[in-house]
Amino acid sequence: MNTVTIDVRSLTDSLVNAARAMQTANATGPRYRFSSPQALMRTLGGSDSI
């Protein structure tokens, strides 16, 4: 089974995690990150009024 993590975080948090992964050569696995719940819902085809 393959797992993909979907989460909502700021760009700053995402960049911190990316820098840590590059420094340690330890990736966290496949992720889709969104800057807001509205962006997530628009991508999934739902209403963006949360």
Secondary structure, 3 states (H helix, E strand, C coil): CCCCEEEECCHHHHHHHHHHHHHHCCCCCCEEEECCHHHHHHHHCCCCCC
